[in-house]
Amino acid sequence: MIFLHRFIHLSGLIAALLFSLNSFAQTQSTQDSNVKAIHFVDALLPEGNYVVEILGAPSMNAAQAEILEKMKLSIKQHEEWFVKTMKELKPGEPIPYHSNLGISEQEYAVFMQFSEAVKMDKIGVVRLKILRKDNSIYFEPVDFPQYLKELSIHLKDHTILVDSIALKYKSHRVMDSKNTTLAAGAWKGYSWEFEEISKDGKHMVDRDQIDPSEIGALDIKSIKLTIGQLDHSNQCFLYLKSDIVNKGHVIAKQDMALLLSKE
């Protein structure tokens, strides 16, 4: 679910190349600028102490897990078909049934029913401090993974850095009550990203021109950030995902979905 597309998240299949094939939220066709997005974040995250809900998806039962394992094995055997199929889908559109999924149509229906019903909900609570210094926002986890320290938001020059890498403004995001993937409800916000794909040390500019058979030879660095606000409260939804892939193998991965409430 966390939400490039529910199917990809749940199966954990072919990682970084697929990260941006489908949006995890609806994209608004607006002219919202990065400046407006940074102003939104500035107002949403004042300095102070926060209670943070860690969000996660519910566990699958034994039957659902068995279906997933069948799919994972079969998709690995039909990797080129899978990547081609995912590229052809519209944002948010589920992958249609095909025998290459390695399951029956009945099993596919069971899996899709589960994946479409999944809502991210609280699985833990931690504390966080947000600091303001030199017109920038910094995150100081109290009892939370330190990777959040690598995120900084620089208000004056309207930039966001993760691991000292500048993210590019992507779009305005909206998840209404019908489509939200959060149990907490509908939300609106903005997203930023960085993606770099190379082969044999040569940067590949046009990802759409990549041959699916080349996946195992690619080096990929992908960082995605979304910051939003719930419609019915002042809670901040923060989603940060980072993946480093070396020749098709995931060598580093961070994936966190949080709801922040100021104390």
Sine and cosine of phi, psi and omega as CSV:
sin_phi,cos_phi,sin_psi,cos_psi,sin_omega,cos_omega
0.00,0.00,-0.81,0.59,-0.17,-0.99
-0.81,0.59,0.91,-0.42,-1.00,0.03
-0.75,-0.66,0.94,0.33,0.25,-0.97
-0.98,0.19,-0.75,0.66,0.16,-0.99
-0.27,-0.96,0.67,-0.74,-0.12,-0.99
-0.83,0.56,-0.64,0.77,-0.05,-1.00
-0.87,0.50,-0.71,0.70,-0.03,-1.00
-0.90,0.43,-0.70,0.72,-0.04,-1.00
-0.88,0.47,-0.72,0.69,-0.10,-1.00
-0.93,0.37,-0.58,0.82,-0.06,-1.00
-1.00,0.04,-0.38,0.93,-0.02,-1.00
0.84,0.55,0.69,0.72,-0.19,-0.98
-0.99,0.11,-0.96,-0.28,-0.13,-0.99
-1.00,-0.06,0.95,-0.30,-0.33,-0.94
-0.91,0.41,-1.00,-0.07,-0.39,-0.92
-0.93,0.36,-0.52,0.85,-0.05,-1.00
-0.90,0.44,-0.49,0.87,-0.08,-1.00
-1.00,-0.02,-0.07,1.00,-0.16,-0.99
-0.84,0.55,-0.59,0.81,-0.09,-1.00
-0.93,-0.37,0.29,0.96,0.03,-1.00
-0.95,0.31,-0.58,0.82,0.00,-1.00
-0.76,-0.65,0.62,-0.79,0.00,-1.00
-0.98,0.19,0.55,-0.84,0.08,-1.00
-1.00,-0.02,0.09,1.00,0.11,-0.99
-0.48,-0.88,0.32,-0.95,0.00,-1.00
-0.94,0.34,0.66,-0.75,0.01,-1.00
-1.00,-0.09,0.81,-0.58,0.06,-1.00
-0.99,0.14,0.68,-0.74,0.07,-1.00
-1.00,0.04,0.98,0.21,-0.05,-1.00
-0.81,-0.58,0.10,-1.00,0.05,-1.00
-0.97,-0.25,0.38,0.93,0.00,-1.00
-0.82,0.58,0.72,-0.69,-0.07,-1.00
-0.98,-0.19,0.25,-0.97,0.09,-1.00
-0.88,0.48,-0.58,0.81,0.01,-1.00
-0.88,0.48,-0.71,0.70,0.03,-1.00
-0.89,0.46,-0.64,0.77,0.00,-1.00
-0.90,0.43,-0.67,0.74,0.01,-1.00
-0.92,0.40,-0.61,0.79,0.06,-1.00
-0.89,0.46,-0.62,0.79,0.05,-1.00
-0.87,0.50,-0.73,0.69,0.00,-1.00
-0.92,0.40,-0.63,0.78,0.01,-1.00
-0.84,0.54,-0.70,0.71,-0.01,-1.00
-0.96,0.27,-0.46,0.89,-0.10,-1.00
-0.99,0.16,-0.48,0.88,-0.14,-0.99
-0.84,-0.54,0.97,0.25,0.10,-1.00
-0.94,0.34,0.32,-0.95,0.03,-1.00
-0.91,0.41,0.56,-0.83,0.05,-1.00
0.56,-0.83,-0.15,-0.99,-0.01,-1.00
-1.00,-0.06,0.62,-0.78,-0.06,-1.00
-0.78,-0.63,0.56,-0.83,0.23,-0.97
-1.00,-0.09,0.76,-0.65,-0.12,-0.99
-0.87,-0.49,0.84,-0.55,0.11,-0.99
-1.00,-0.01,0.84,-0.54,0.10,-0.99
-0.99,0.11,0.78,-0.63,-0.07,-1.00
-0.98,-0.21,0.58,-0.81,0.03,-1.00
-0.45,-0.89,0.26,-0.97,0.01,-1.00
-1.00,-0.04,0.48,-0.88,0.03,-1.00
-0.91,0.41,0.45,-0.89,0.00,-1.00
-0.95,0.30,0.51,-0.86,0.09,-1.00
-0.99,0.17,0.47,-0.88,0.12,-0.99
-0.99,0.17,0.03,-1.00,-0.11,-0.99
-0.88,0.48,-0.65,0.76,-0.02,-1.00
-0.92,0.40,-0.67,0.74,0.02,-1.00
-0.91,0.41,-0.65,0.76,0.02,-1.00
-0.90,0.43,-0.60,0.80,0.02,-1.00
-0.91,0.41,-0.67,0.75,0.04,-1.00
-0.88,0.47,-0.68,0.73,0.00,-1.00
-0.87,0.49,-0.68,0.73,0.00,-1.00
-0.90,0.44,-0.63,0.78,0.07,-1.00
-0.87,0.49,-0.69,0.72,-0.01,-1.00
-0.90,0.45,-0.70,0.71,-0.03,-1.00
-0.87,0.49,-0.70,0.72,0.00,-1.00
-0.90,0.43,-0.69,0.73,-0.04,-1.00
-0.94,0.34,-0.63,0.78,-0.02,-1.00
-0.92,0.39,-0.57,0.82,0.07,-1.00
-0.88,0.47,-0.54,0.84,0.01,-1.00
-0.98,0.19,-0.33,0.94,-0.02,-1.00
-0.82,-0.57,0.72,0.69,-0.13,-0.99
-0.87,0.49,-0.69,0.72,-0.04,-1.00
-0.89,0.45,-0.68,0.73,0.04,-1.00
-0.88,0.48,-0.69,0.73,-0.06,-1.00
-0.89,0.46,-0.74,0.67,-0.02,-1.00
-0.89,0.45,-0.68,0.73,0.02,-1.00
-0.88,0.47,-0.67,0.74,-0.01,-1.00
-0.91,0.42,-0.69,0.72,-0.01,-1.00
-0.90,0.43,-0.58,0.82,0.02,-1.00
-0.90,0.43,-0.51,0.86,-0.08,-1.00
-0.99,0.10,-0.18,0.98,-0.01,-1.00
-0.98,0.22,0.53,-0.85,0.14,-0.99
-0.97,0.23,0.42,-0.91,0.03,-1.00
-0.79,0.61,0.80,-0.61,0.01,-1.00
0.99,0.11,-0.12,0.99,-0.03,-1.00
-0.98,0.18,0.76,-0.65,-0.01,-1.00
-0.96,0.29,0.46,-0.89,0.05,-1.00
-0.92,0.38,0.74,-0.67,-0.02,-1.00
-0.96,0.27,0.31,-0.95,0.01,-1.00
-0.92,0.40,0.63,-0.77,0.08,-1.00
-0.44,-0.90,0.55,-0.84,-0.01,-1.00
-0.88,0.48,-0.39,0.92,0.03,-1.00
-0.92,0.39,-0.20,0.98,0.08,-1.00
-0.96,0.27,-0.25,0.97,0.09,-1.00
0.98,0.18,0.24,0.97,-0.01,-1.00
-0.72,-0.70,0.23,-0.97,0.03,-1.00
-0.99,0.15,0.23,-0.97,0.04,-1.00
-0.89,0.46,-0.56,0.83,0.03,-1.00
-0.92,0.39,-0.67,0.74,0.03,-1.00
-0.92,0.40,-0.60,0.80,0.05,-1.00
-0.88,0.48,-0.67,0.74,0.00,-1.00
-0.89,0.46,-0.65,0.76,0.03,-1.00
-0.90,0.44,-0.71,0.70,-0.03,-1.00
-0.91,0.42,-0.69,0.72,-0.02,-1.00
-0.92,0.38,-0.59,0.81,0.05,-1.00
-0.88,0.48,-0.66,0.75,0.03,-1.00
-0.93,0.38,-0.75,0.66,-0.10,-1.00
-0.91,0.42,-0.58,0.82,-0.01,-1.00
-0.97,0.26,-0.35,0.94,-0.01,-1.00
-1.00,-0.05,-0.15,0.99,-0.08,-1.00
-0.91,0.41,0.73,-0.68,0.13,-0.99
-0.79,-0.61,0.72,-0.69,0.07,-1.00
-0.94,0.33,0.77,-0.64,-0.03,-1.00
-0.66,-0.75,0.17,-0.99,-0.06,-1.00
-0.91,0.42,0.79,-0.62,0.09,-1.00
-0.86,-0.51,-0.05,1.00,0.03,-1.00
-0.07,-1.00,0.26,-0.97,0.01,-1.00
-0.73,-0.68,0.75,-0.67,0.04,-1.00
-0.70,-0.71,0.00,-1.00,0.00,-1.00
-0.87,-0.49,0.45,-0.89,-0.07,-1.00
-0.53,-0.85,0.57,-0.82,0.10,-0.99
-0.89,-0.45,0.74,-0.68,0.09,-1.00
-0.97,-0.25,0.79,-0.61,-0.04,-1.00
-0.93,-0.37,0.54,-0.84,0.10,-0.99
-0.88,-0.47,0.84,-0.55,0.00,-1.00
-0.49,-0.87,0.73,-0.68,0.03,-1.00
0.80,0.60,0.68,0.73,0.04,-1.00
0.86,0.50,0.58,0.82,0.02,-1.00
-0.70,-0.71,0.38,-0.93,0.02,-1.00
-0.94,-0.33,0.76,-0.65,0.03,-1.00
-0.80,-0.60,0.45,-0.89,-0.05,-1.00
-0.91,-0.42,0.78,-0.63,0.01,-1.00
-0.85,-0.53,1.00,-0.07,0.03,-1.00
-0.90,0.43,0.70,-0.71,0.05,-1.00
-1.00,0.06,-0.76,0.65,0.02,-1.00
-0.66,-0.75,0.78,0.63,-0.11,-0.99
-0.66,-0.76,0.45,-0.89,-0.01,-1.00
-0.74,0.68,0.71,-0.71,-0.14,-0.99
-0.94,0.35,-0.19,0.98,-0.06,-1.00
-0.86,0.50,-0.46,0.89,0.01,-1.00
-0.89,0.46,-0.39,0.92,0.07,-1.00
-0.90,0.43,-0.36,0.93,-0.02,-1.00
-0.98,0.20,-0.13,0.99,0.01,-1.00
-1.00,-0.06,0.78,-0.62,0.09,-1.00
-0.63,-0.78,0.61,-0.79,-0.05,-1.00
-0.87,-0.49,0.89,-0.46,-0.11,-0.99
-0.97,-0.25,0.95,-0.30,-0.18,-0.98
-0.95,0.30,-0.59,0.81,-0.09,-1.00
-0.92,0.40,-0.71,0.70,-0.02,-1.00
-0.98,-0.21,0.18,0.98,0.13,-0.99
0.83,0.55,0.74,0.67,0.02,-1.00
-0.83,-0.56,0.46,-0.89,0.08,-1.00
-0.82,-0.57,0.77,-0.63,0.00,-1.00
-0.90,-0.45,0.65,-0.76,0.17,-0.99
-0.74,-0.68,0.84,-0.55,-0.09,-1.00
0.83,0.56,0.61,0.79,-0.02,-1.00
0.90,0.43,0.21,0.98,0.04,-1.00
-0.98,-0.20,0.78,-0.62,0.01,-1.00
-0.98,0.22,0.79,-0.61,0.04,-1.00
-1.00,0.01,0.52,-0.85,0.01,-1.00
-0.99,-0.12,0.71,-0.71,0.06,-1.00
-0.85,0.52,0.73,-0.69,-0.04,-1.00
-0.96,-0.28,-0.89,0.45,-0.09,-1.00
-0.14,-0.99,0.17,-0.98,0.17,-0.99
-0.99,0.14,0.67,-0.74,-0.03,-1.00
-0.86,-0.51,0.65,-0.76,0.03,-1.00
-0.69,-0.72,0.78,-0.63,0.14,-0.99
-0.81,-0.58,0.96,-0.27,-0.03,-1.00
-0.99,0.16,-0.02,-1.00,-0.09,-1.00
-0.90,0.45,-0.44,0.90,-0.01,-1.00
-0.98,0.21,-0.58,0.81,-0.15,-0.99
-0.94,-0.34,-0.06,1.00,-0.07,-1.00
-0.87,0.49,0.61,-0.79,0.06,-1.00
-0.98,-0.21,0.18,0.98,0.05,-1.00
-0.96,-0.29,0.73,-0.69,0.08,-1.00
-0.90,0.45,-0.44,0.90,-0.03,-1.00
-0.95,0.32,-0.28,0.96,0.09,-1.00
0.86,-0.52,-0.22,-0.98,-0.07,-1.00
-0.95,0.33,0.43,-0.90,0.02,-1.00
-0.42,-0.91,0.29,-0.96,0.06,-1.00
-0.71,-0.71,0.53,-0.85,0.01,-1.00
-0.08,-1.00,-0.41,-0.91,-0.08,-1.00
-0.66,-0.75,0.38,-0.92,0.00,-1.00
-0.74,-0.67,0.47,-0.88,0.05,-1.00
-0.71,-0.70,0.38,-0.92,0.00,-1.00
-0.39,-0.92,0.29,-0.96,0.15,-0.99
-0.64,-0.77,0.73,-0.69,0.06,-1.00
-0.59,-0.81,0.76,-0.65,0.03,-1.00
-0.71,-0.70,0.83,-0.56,-0.01,-1.00
-0.83,-0.55,0.75,-0.66,0.01,-1.00
-0.63,-0.77,0.37,-0.93,0.06,-1.00
-0.69,-0.72,0.83,-0.55,-0.02,-1.00
0.81,0.59,0.63,0.78,0.05,-1.00
0.99,0.16,-0.03,1.00,-0.02,-1.00
-0.98,-0.22,0.83,-0.56,-0.03,-1.00
-0.93,0.37,0.71,-0.70,0.01,-1.00
-0.96,-0.27,0.92,-0.39,-0.11,-0.99
-0.97,0.23,-0.71,0.70,-0.09,-1.00
-0.99,-0.16,0.99,-0.15,-0.03,-1.00
-0.90,0.44,-0.50,0.87,-0.04,-1.00
-0.92,0.40,-0.29,0.96,-0.01,-1.00
-1.00,-0.03,0.02,1.00,-0.02,-1.00
-0.94,0.33,0.75,-0.66,0.09,-1.00
-0.97,0.25,0.83,-0.56,0.00,-1.00
-0.79,0.61,-0.48,0.88,-0.01,-1.00
-0.94,0.34,-0.21,0.98,-0.02,-1.00
-1.00,0.00,-0.04,1.00,-0.10,-0.99
-0.79,0.62,-0.69,0.73,-0.05,-1.00
-0.93,0.38,-0.15,0.99,-0.01,-1.00
-0.96,-0.28,0.04,1.00,-0.13,-0.99
-1.00,-0.07,0.54,-0.84,0.20,-0.98
-0.95,-0.31,0.80,-0.61,-0.11,-0.99
-0.73,-0.68,0.71,-0.70,0.16,-0.99
-0.83,-0.55,0.86,-0.52,-0.08,-1.00
-0.73,-0.68,0.80,-0.60,0.05,-1.00
-0.76,-0.65,0.75,-0.66,0.00,-1.00
-0.71,-0.70,0.69,-0.72,-0.01,-1.00
-0.71,-0.70,0.73,-0.69,0.16,-0.99
-0.77,-0.63,0.72,-0.70,0.08,-1.00
-0.78,-0.62,0.82,-0.58,-0.04,-1.00
-0.61,-0.79,0.04,-1.00,0.03,-1.00
-0.77,-0.64,0.70,-0.71,0.05,-1.00
-0.91,0.42,0.58,-0.82,-0.04,-1.00
-0.91,0.41,-0.54,0.84,-0.15,-0.99
-0.98,-0.20,0.07,1.00,-0.02,-1.00
-0.40,-0.92,0.04,-1.00,0.03,-1.00
-1.00,0.00,0.12,0.99,0.00,-1.00
-0.89,0.46,0.64,-0.77,0.03,-1.00
-0.98,-0.18,0.79,-0.62,0.12,-0.99
-1.00,-0.09,0.83,-0.56,0.00,-1.00
-0.81,-0.59,0.83,-0.56,0.02,-1.00
-0.83,-0.56,0.84,-0.54,-0.02,-1.00
-0.76,-0.66,0.82,-0.58,-0.02,-1.00
-0.72,-0.69,0.74,-0.67,-0.01,-1.00
-0.66,-0.75,0.73,-0.68,-0.01,-1.00
-0.66,-0.75,0.69,-0.72,0.12,-0.99
-0.84,-0.54,0.84,-0.54,-0.05,-1.00
-0.87,-0.50,0.76,-0.64,0.04,-1.00
-0.90,-0.44,0.92,-0.40,0.00,-1.00
0.75,0.66,0.77,0.64,0.08,-1.00
0.99,0.10,-0.12,0.99,-0.04,-1.00
-0.95,-0.30,0.79,-0.62,0.04,-1.00
-0.96,0.30,0.88,-0.47,-0.03,-1.00
-0.95,-0.31,-0.25,0.97,0.08,-1.00
-0.46,-0.89,0.64,-0.77,-0.08,-1.00
-0.46,-0.89,0.76,-0.65,0.13,-0.99
-0.77,-0.64,0.67,-0.74,-0.05,-1.00
-0.45,-0.89,0.95,-0.30,-0.04,-1.00
-0.66,-0.75,0.70,-0.71,0.09,-1.00
-0.83,-0.55,0.81,-0.58,-0.16,-0.99
-0.71,-0.71,0.47,-0.88,0.22,-0.97
-0.88,-0.47,0.85,-0.52,-0.09,-1.00
-0.97,-0.26,0.76,-0.65,0.06,-1.00
-0.80,-0.60,0.82,-0.57,-0.01,-1.00
-0.95,0.30,0.70,-0.71,0.00,-1.00
-0.96,0.29,0.00,0.00,0.00,0.00
